[in-house]
């Protein structure tokens, strides 16, 4: 997406028969909204499709003051009436590639994989199954955000359509796609194509079916999706949607409508750089990075499913970006207890914290329940 002509300017051009040469700018309302590219966070490291990047530790200060200095999140209008996830959130986990090895099922009913030495797959499943259970209020932070308010609004009336609380869990499906070997260094476009394959696999073949869905594309150990864990590339994960024309190779053709997806590498390959042991010491922290990083992307997809047209701050940061790697004090990363276990998570940005000045929170009253 480029900054380009604003919607008002495009409508003026489209309404002028004298400017036929500019007819290609006469976009549908959906496309016109999509063309309003807002600021992209510096954490994207020069790649505009890397929305909501979890930077490797050391790329960002852990200071809450640094986060607060960029101000509250602002609503950017959405695309086609979609600004946040307003229905029950649904997460589809896609373990991409033959490198994952043979499958089995553990005593809790989760898929396990012989090529998954750190047990990332069952941990992700338990985390997603547990969100919205046990009275957890980490998810409550996101429910303050909504759609259908004015551009650059910072607050939401109770009557607006808010982010839905994930009552009873968000895991909607697991697919081990071993139809081919996952690329050693997949492009952003490749990852988007895998999301399209996943939507087809799960039978989500319409835009309506994908309205509240997100596809988490998990790459196997030893791979480097979009350059993950290679010299000079310092991110742990990012999210985007198939309609983003800044993806490598352009937007991804999807017969199932726009799809929200996450590039989730095998983050434990990077050790402490992506948060291993960040909350819990020793072996107890072996999987901290898995739920901290995926929790970051999940929360951002709820509030900005088609980046960056949901909730972002002035410099382009999303709700997770503003609260990454806080070690102590308000908004510090911590464990949350769900019906499926205890998991490390980071906090996310709350516009209504501290009387509306904003701040990072790991707990918030649930709006709408």
C-alpha positions as semicolon CSV with decimal commas, in nm:
position;residue;x (nm);y (nm);z (nm)
1;X;0,000;0,000;0,000
2;X;0,122;0,351;-0,068
3;X;0,016;0,674;0,092
4;X;-0,121;0,785;-0,244
5;X;-0,438;0,983;-0,296
6;X;-0,679;1,004;-0,005
7;X;-1,037;0,880;-0,040
8;X;-1,180;1,232;-0,067
9;X;-0,939;1,313;-0,349
10;X;-1,014;0,986;-0,528
11;X;-1,388;1,050;-0,510
12;X;-1,333;1,396;-0,654
13;X;-1,138;1,251;-0,944
14;X;-1,389;0,971;-0,999
15;X;-1,668;1,224;-1,011
16;X;-1,499;1,430;-1,282
17;X;-1,563;1,305;-1,635
18;X;-1,296;1,542;-1,762
19;X;-1,019;1,341;-1,599
20;X;-1,071;1,015;-1,786
21;X;-0,701;0,944;-1,786
22;X;-0,719;0,896;-1,411
23;X;-1,003;0,645;-1,427
24;X;-0,785;0,373;-1,282
25;X;-0,798;0,559;-0,952
26;X;-1,174;0,508;-0,936
27;X;-1,166;0,233;-0,680
28;X;-1,445;0,059;-0,498
29;X;-1,504;0,191;-0,144
30;X;-1,322;-0,116;-0,010
31;X;-1,017;-0,063;-0,230
32;X;-1,012;0,309;-0,166
33;X;-0,998;0,252;0,207
34;X;-0,723;-0,003;0,163
35;X;-0,514;0,251;-0,027
36;X;-0,498;0,481;0,276
37;X;-0,167;0,346;0,401
38;X;-0,085;0,482;0,742
39;X;0,251;0,494;0,912
40;X;0,443;0,167;0,934
41;X;0,631;0,100;1,255
42;X;1,008;0,125;1,242
43;X;1,008;-0,223;1,396
44;X;0,914;-0,355;1,049
45;X;1,280;-0,307;0,954
46;X;1,208;-0,168;0,610
47;X;0,940;-0,417;0,507
48;X;0,593;-0,253;0,515
49;X;0,407;-0,586;0,522
50;X;0,566;-0,679;0,856
51;X;0,287;-0,545;1,072
52;X;0,291;-0,588;1,446
53;X;0,649;-0,710;1,445
54;X;0,778;-0,872;1,761
55;X;1,132;-0,740;1,758
56;X;1,413;-0,951;1,893
57;X;1,518;-0,842;2,238
58;X;1,763;-0,555;2,222
59;X;1,586;-0,396;1,926
60;X;1,350;-0,211;2,158
61;X;1,371;-0,052;2,500
62;X;1,172;-0,229;2,770
63;X;1,064;0,108;2,905
64;X;0,694;0,182;2,942
65;X;0,787;0,550;2,905
66;X;0,916;0,476;2,555
67;X;0,582;0,316;2,466
68;X;0,379;0,597;2,617
69;X;0,575;0,862;2,429
70;X;0,407;0,765;2,101
71;X;0,056;0,825;2,235
72;X;-0,264;0,626;2,232
73;X;-0,393;0,399;1,959
74;X;-0,610;0,570;1,695
75;X;-0,884;0,409;1,487
76;X;-0,808;0,418;1,114
77;X;-1,149;0,335;0,968
78;X;-1,118;-0,032;0,875
79;X;-1,176;-0,187;0,533
80;X;-1,524;-0,262;0,405
81;X;-1,673;-0,207;0,747
82;X;-1,420;-0,435;0,919
83;X;-1,197;-0,263;1,172
84;X;-1,170;-0,520;1,452
85;X;-1,274;-0,879;1,516
86;X;-1,627;-0,846;1,651
87;X;-1,740;-1,209;1,644
88;X;-1,601;-1,505;1,836
89;X;-1,229;-1,512;1,747
90;X;-1,118;-1,827;1,566
91;X;-0,754;-1,930;1,533
92;X;-0,637;-2,197;1,288
93;X;-0,290;-2,337;1,353
94;X;-0,110;-2,451;1,039
95;X;0,212;-2,649;1,082
96;X;0,366;-2,608;0,743
97;X;0,593;-2,862;0,578
98;X;0,702;-3,224;0,579
99;X;0,984;-3,133;0,818
100;X;0,739;-3,161;1,111
101;X;0,763;-3,540;1,092
102;X;0,511;-3,797;1,208
103;X;0,195;-3,712;1,402
104;X;0,052;-3,848;1,725
105;X;-0,199;-3,732;1,985
106;X;-0,116;-3,674;2,350
107;X;-0,332;-3,751;2,654
108;X;-0,489;-3,403;2,635
109;X;-0,596;-3,448;2,276
110;X;-0,335;-3,221;2,119
111;X;-0,145;-3,308;1,804
112;X;0,223;-3,381;1,866
113;X;0,494;-3,396;1,601
114;X;0,817;-3,596;1,595
115;X;1,008;-3,305;1,441
116;X;0,901;-3,066;1,717
117;X;1,170;-3,126;1,977
118;X;1,064;-2,840;2,207
119;X;0,690;-2,931;2,194
120;X;0,586;-2,599;2,046
121;X;0,281;-2,753;1,876
122;X;0,096;-2,880;2,185
123;X;0,186;-2,565;2,377
124;X;0,026;-2,345;2,112
125;X;-0,283;-2,564;2,108
126;X;-0,323;-2,551;2,486
127;X;-0,276;-2,174;2,489
128;X;-0,538;-2,117;2,221
129;X;-0,781;-2,362;2,377
130;X;-0,742;-2,188;2,711
131;X;-0,795;-1,825;2,613
132;X;-1,130;-1,704;2,739
133;X;-1,145;-1,967;3,014
134;X;-1,084;-1,960;3,387
135;X;-1,206;-1,602;3,409
136;X;-0,887;-1,469;3,250
137;X;-0,882;-1,095;3,191
138;X;-0,570;-1,064;2,973
139;X;-0,816;-1,085;2,683
140;X;-1,021;-0,809;2,841
141;X;-0,768;-0,543;2,737
142;X;-0,860;-0,592;2,371
143;X;-1,235;-0,570;2,430
144;X;-1,219;-0,192;2,486
145;X;-1,152;-0,143;2,112
146;X;-1,425;-0,126;1,850
147;X;-1,514;-0,034;1,494
148;X;-1,759;0,211;1,343
149;X;-1,623;0,518;1,520
150;X;-1,469;0,825;1,359
151;X;-1,121;0,816;1,212
152;X;-0,855;0,886;1,476
153;X;-1,097;0,822;1,762
154;X;-0,928;0,702;2,081
155;X;-1,235;0,577;2,268
156;X;-1,540;0,365;2,197
157;X;-1,899;0,413;2,313
158;X;-2,049;0,105;2,472
159;X;-2,298;0,088;2,183
160;X;-2,022;0,031;1,926
161;X;-1,924;-0,315;1,798
162;X;-1,632;-0,412;2,023
163;X;-1,366;-0,680;1,999
164;X;-1,534;-0,997;2,121
165;X;-1,419;-1,179;2,434
166;X;-1,299;-1,531;2,338
167;X;-1,534;-1,724;2,565
168;X;-1,441;-2,093;2,579
169;X;-1,122;-2,074;2,373
170;X;-1,022;-1,969;2,023
171;X;-0,866;-2,281;1,870
172;X;-1,079;-2,363;1,566
173;X;-0,857;-2,613;1,386
174;X;-0,511;-2,767;1,345
175;X;-0,363;-2,869;1,011
176;X;-0,031;-3,041;0,957
177;X;0,031;-2,957;0,593
178;X;0,289;-3,211;0,483
179;X;0,201;-3,193;0,115
180;X;0,547;-3,050;0,048
181;X;0,861;-2,930;0,219
182;X;0,827;-2,584;0,372
183;X;1,062;-2,339;0,198
184;X;1,393;-2,283;0,376
185;X;1,327;-1,908;0,352
186;X;0,963;-1,843;0,257
187;X;0,865;-1,498;0,135
188;X;0,576;-1,302;0,277
189;X;0,382;-1,392;-0,037
190;X;0,454;-1,763;0,015
191;X;0,318;-1,741;0,369
192;X;0,003;-1,569;0,245
193;X;-0,047;-1,844;-0,014
194;X;-0,027;-2,104;0,263
195;X;-0,301;-1,916;0,448
196;X;-0,518;-1,943;0,135
197;X;-0,452;-2,318;0,123
198;X;-0,546;-2,342;0,489
199;X;-0,876;-2,160;0,438
200;X;-0,962;-2,408;0,163
201;X;-0,856;-2,702;0,381
202;X;-1,081;-2,592;0,665
203;X;-1,374;-2,520;0,433
204;X;-1,369;-2,146;0,499
205;X;-1,435;-2,050;0,140
206;X;-1,622;-1,720;0,176
207;X;-1,540;-1,379;0,319
208;X;-1,813;-1,430;0,578
209;X;-1,651;-1,754;0,694
210;X;-1,320;-1,571;0,739
211;X;-1,458;-1,257;0,904
212;X;-1,329;-1,347;1,252
213;X;-1,062;-1,601;1,156
214;X;-0,685;-1,581;1,167
215;X;-0,442;-1,834;1,022
216;X;-0,117;-1,887;1,211
217;X;0,142;-2,028;0,970
218;X;0,400;-2,207;1,186
219;X;0,724;-2,290;1,007
220;X;0,932;-2,591;1,112
221;X;1,264;-2,593;1,297
222;X;1,565;-2,481;1,100
223;X;1,372;-2,270;0,849
224;X;1,391;-1,893;0,810
225;X;1,054;-1,757;0,696
226;X;1,102;-1,403;0,561
227;X;1,461;-1,416;0,682
228;X;1,385;-1,500;1,047
229;X;1,697;-1,574;1,250
230;X;1,939;-1,475;0,976
231;X;2,205;-1,203;0,998
232;X;2,058;-0,854;0,993
233;X;1,696;-0,969;1,027
234;X;1,582;-0,923;1,384
235;X;1,217;-1,011;1,425
236;X;1,036;-1,298;1,596
237;X;0,700;-1,283;1,412
238;X;0,461;-1,052;1,227
239;X;0,107;-1,053;1,091
240;X;-0,066;-0,922;0,779
241;X;-0,354;-1,001;0,543
242;X;-0,371;-1,136;0,189
243;X;-0,497;-0,809;0,040
244;X;-0,177;-0,620;0,125
245;X;-0,011;-0,521;-0,202
246;X;0,319;-0,449;-0,026
247;X;0,375;-0,823;0,030
248;X;0,669;-0,967;-0,160
249;X;0,526;-1,034;-0,504
250;X;0,213;-0,830;-0,433
251;X;-0,118;-0,915;-0,272
252;X;-0,220;-1,279;-0,256
253;X;-0,517;-1,387;-0,469
254;X;-0,770;-1,544;-0,236
255;X;-1,098;-1,696;-0,358
256;X;-1,209;-1,699;0,007
257;X;-1,187;-1,324;0,061
258;X;-0,927;-1,133;0,262
259;X;-0,748;-1,356;0,514
260;X;-0,568;-1,244;0,828
261;X;-0,251;-1,448;0,884
262;X;0,057;-1,461;1,104
263;X;0,412;-1,555;1,014
264;X;0,516;-1,755;1,322
265;X;0,864;-1,905;1,284
266;X;1,000;-2,178;1,511
267;X;1,083;-1,904;1,759
268;X;1,275;-2,124;2,000
269;X;1,547;-2,148;1,733
270;X;1,645;-1,795;1,838
271;X;1,661;-1,875;2,209
272;X;1,652;-1,578;2,446
273;X;1,638;-1,331;2,156
274;X;1,266;-1,411;2,114
275;X;1,191;-1,454;2,483
276;X;1,291;-1,801;2,591
277;X;1,307;-1,781;2,971
278;X;1,181;-1,423;2,970
279;X;0,923;-1,483;3,245
280;X;1,005;-1,823;3,395
281;X;1,353;-1,947;3,492
282;X;1,519;-2,263;3,373
283;X;1,324;-2,540;3,204
284;X;0,995;-2,379;3,310
285;X;1,069;-2,096;3,067
286;X;1,158;-2,313;2,767
287;X;0,832;-2,221;2,592
288;X;0,792;-1,863;2,717
289;X;0,879;-1,730;2,373
290;X;0,606;-1,935;2,205
291;X;0,310;-1,782;2,387
292;X;0,463;-1,436;2,436
293;X;0,525;-1,401;2,063
294;X;0,205;-1,564;1,938
295;X;-0,001;-1,384;2,205
296;X;0,140;-1,056;2,072
297;X;0,031;-1,135;1,714
298;X;-0,306;-1,277;1,818
299;X;-0,393;-0,962;2,016
300;X;-0,288;-0,736;1,729
301;X;-0,493;-0,930;1,476
302;X;-0,802;-0,878;1,693
303;X;-0,758;-0,500;1,690
304;X;-0,606;-0,457;1,343
305;X;-0,702;-0,757;1,126
306;X;-0,632;-0,578;0,796
307;X;-0,323;-0,371;0,880
308;X;-0,301;-0,082;0,919
309;X;-0,670;0,010;0,910
310;X;-0,767;-0,082;1,266
311;X;-0,604;0,057;1,580
312;X;-0,247;0,191;1,558
313;X;-0,059;0,485;1,704
314;X;0,093;0,774;1,509
315;X;0,422;0,600;1,421
316;X;0,238;0,281;1,318
317;X;0,272;0,067;1,631
318;X;-0,007;-0,174;1,723
319;X;-0,124;-0,272;2,070
320;X;0,140;-0,541;2,119
321;X;0,429;-0,340;1,973
322;X;0,391;-0,072;2,237
323;X;0,434;-0,318;2,524
324;X;0,700;-0,563;2,404
325;X;0,972;-0,687;2,638
326;X;0,878;-0,501;2,957
327;X;1,062;-0,668;3,243
328;X;0,925;-0,496;3,553
329;X;0,661;-0,257;3,681
330;X;0,338;-0,163;3,506
331;X;0,279;-0,385;3,205
332;X;0,557;-0,635;3,274
333;X;0,533;-0,969;3,095
334;X;0,390;-1,233;3,326
335;X;0,213;-1,567;3,356
336;X;-0,160;-1,600;3,316
337;X;-0,359;-1,902;3,431
338;X;-0,609;-2,062;3,195
339;X;-0,809;-2,381;3,227
340;X;-0,542;-2,552;3,015
341;X;-0,240;-2,437;3,215
342;X;-0,016;-2,141;3,292
343;X;0,137;-1,943;3,007
344;X;0,377;-1,651;2,972
345;X;0,235;-1,347;2,792
346;X;0,323;-0,983;2,740
347;X;0,088;-0,698;2,818
348;X;-0,092;-0,498;2,548
349;X;-0,175;-0,130;2,516
350;X;-0,485;0,004;2,690
351;X;-0,607;0,347;2,579
352;X;-0,821;0,388;2,889
353;X;-0,541;0,319;3,136
354;X;-0,454;0,595;3,379
355;X;-0,757;0,810;3,306
356;X;-0,722;0,786;2,929
357;X;-0,353;0,868;2,897
358;X;-0,287;0,504;2,811
359;X;-0,049;0,234;2,925
360;X;0,037;-0,134;2,909
361;X;-0,193;-0,376;3,089
362;X;-0,205;-0,752;3,136
363;X;-0,557;-0,744;3,285
364;X;-0,868;-0,540;3,214
365;X;-1,240;-0,565;3,285
366;X;-1,422;-0,732;2,998
367;X;-1,627;-0,487;2,795
368;X;-1,966;-0,610;2,684
369;X;-2,006;-0,898;2,928
